[in-house]
Amino acid sequence: MSDTALGWDRVRGLGSKLTTPLHPDDYLSLLNPLWSTRELRGRVEQVVPETDDAATLVIRPGWGWRYDHRPGQYVGIGVQVAGRFQWRSYSVSSPPRRRGRTISITVRAMPEGLLSAHLVRGLAPGTIVRLALPEGEFVLPDPPPARLLFLVAGSGVTPVMAMLRTLDRRGTMPDVVLHYSSPTPERMIFRDELAALARKHAGLTLHEQHTDRDGMLDLADLDRLCPDWRERDTWACGPGPMLDAVAAHYDAAGVEDRLRLERFSLALDGQGGEGGTITFRNSGKQVVADGATTVLEAGEQAGVGMPYGCRMGICHTCTLTLVSGTVRDLRNGTELGQPNEQVQTCVTAAAGDCTLDV
Amino acid sequence: MAISDVKEYTHLSEEDVEQLGRELDAIRADVEESRGAADAAYINRMITVQRSLAAAGRVTLLVGAHARRGSRPAWVAGTAMLGLAKILENMEIGHNVMHGQWDWMNDPEIHSSNWEWDTAQPAEQWKHSHNYVHHQFTNVLGHDNDIGYGVLRMAREQRWHPLNLGQPVYNALLAGLFQWGVALHDLDLDAIRKGRKDPQEMKRQLRQIVRKGRNQILKDYVVYPALSGRGWKGTLKANATANLSRNLWSYMIIFCGHFPDGAMHFTEEELEDETRAEWYLRQMLGSANFEGGPVLHIASGNLGYQIEHHLFPDLPSNRYAEISVRVRALCEKYDLPYTTGPLARQYGQALRTILKLSLPNSMTAPDTPEPPSPPVERGRRADAERPTRRTETGAWSRSRTAS
């Protein structure tokens, strides 16, 4: 941290004597919503349409953001819809820049995805969103391997785009084959930019597959499209079935070490969402609970010091952060499963495996 | 008296009570369903207004203090803004946020789990003593510590002690020092006196209170006066005045919640078999509203809708007005009392009770008719019909550290 930043921190520390129990940032953010380190925030600067159903959001992060994400990582974004913050994760499509001022994420409106549709069509520039720092291991190593293969479909192109832009910006484009599937040319996000990159870099080979016309990629064709695929470090990103097929293909060839996958979403495990293993993150304890046992009871059985109050859903003393997984509200059957959602443990039960921050 | 013995209640059959419970559940479901952008905008606006008032008040006072001969108008305006900011923060924002009324927004900055309010009591202790002890055991003698805050005798059922003769004085002290009374509330001085308090837990709570209270005192009585230069005395007085106004105001509003005539007390036998519907009924019969315009309701944290707040402590406060219309209709339908009146009358009744109960029962007449009718046999309930409850009240706070 630089001296200025340290000094600034000290000033705010002194300021908190004036604002206790609040933080100076709670007042500063009245002037500019980005002037707060209490939570990571960002302001939507631009919404750039990419295709009919996809758009790139250019976001200016507020205080506390670090621009040194690794190409391929994703960020959490929280948007208020009907008064409620909904969280999703999207790959960052902009390359990391130490002196950056904005980040970009590219979102496709999914047919049943209310939030993605809102992000693509309903978000006005100037909207304040919440952010979570970049995460994910689906990243480009530095320096990059000499030969790479990217297998992407649909909006799975976004993390790969961040990697390609990084290679382009650094002028270190190695031998890269990109196989990109999309129903039609019009639906291809970044089509023009990719074509331009392929023209610019002799090392970059681009295969487009328009699945409405040509059908899905048959992995047997890899031998023809990219004969040395077994020797290439491979990044695959796209819908679940495609990734399953790719994983099986690499397994069969005995080269699964070369493959890295990024899944957009975990499919429901088909248990009907009733019960599951509850993990308590801080204590490291685990307990298997059925769909009728509340998270609170399960935690107590496991010997975790669970906070509790009325045990009837009224006082909110028992509220904890659900780190991952899904729980069901036993009062009305609602499923709560957003990352870092606050849940009342006394009236919720596990719907599949889940992890709580306690 | 158990709830089944309450006169207003005995005309209801068990099925009536359960039906009433279902109708109240339906109100809750409607409001939960319709929470949305307008509600979120309301609380965000309220917080913006409150913080702007606080900042403007502090700045006005500082500017006034540095004016060459001290500025009287600046002092008055600054003090008024600061006092109002403190009242809004405690009543409409802090109290309600800590109930979880805004948790549905999934906004980490407006959430019951981490809200800290501008008063001496640490939020964690408040959530235990208020959300849990007071709201679950509302008006149950021996359980609800809010009946007189362990200082005042507020029910004829409580045994008289010669010390009660001092009630008018204790009451005045409690009103003026309300935030400090509240700060010590969860410590449970009674338990400490009787040696029943876990010493480690007591130390942990005291550390929390000292840390929070020290910051509060430093801010109002050291830091801001120090920044005021030669006008430090004016700033000190302004801050003391703002704190005192907040204390008197919150004390009065809170005493209007359960102590006017018509709000009933209950005994612990009642807790044994209580269903959710009966819990609702106890909340309705044990609480009292007061009437007023929108500004009064906001300044009192919408606790003029005390009945609605006790039925639905975690529904957004800006909805209590509309909920009250439906609750009132239900009271008429089931022929139940709905206690309300002008603020002055409601507080007057509470004050009269404080003064009156400083004397033994034999020297005073009750203001509400004695509960008469013989107990009605209501039959025991199976375990499955009962809400699961805990009677040991300290475990929650013990599970946490002092930080």
Interface residues (C-beta under 8 A of the other chain):
Chain A: K17 L18 T20 P21 L22 D26 Y27 L30 R38 E39 G78 Q80 A82 G83 R84 F85 Q86 W87 R130 G305 M306 P307 Y308 G309 C310 R311 M312 I314 C315 H316 T317 T319 L320 T321 N332 Q338 N340 E341 Q342
Chain B: A29 R35 G36 A37 A38 D39 A40 A41 T48 R51 S52 A55 R58 H99 G100 D103 W104 M105 N106 D107 P108 E109 H111 S112 S113 E116 W117 D118 K127 H128 N131 Y132 H135 Q136 K212 N215 Q216 L218 K219 V223 Y224 R276 P313 D314 P387 T388 R389 R390 A395 W396 S399 R400
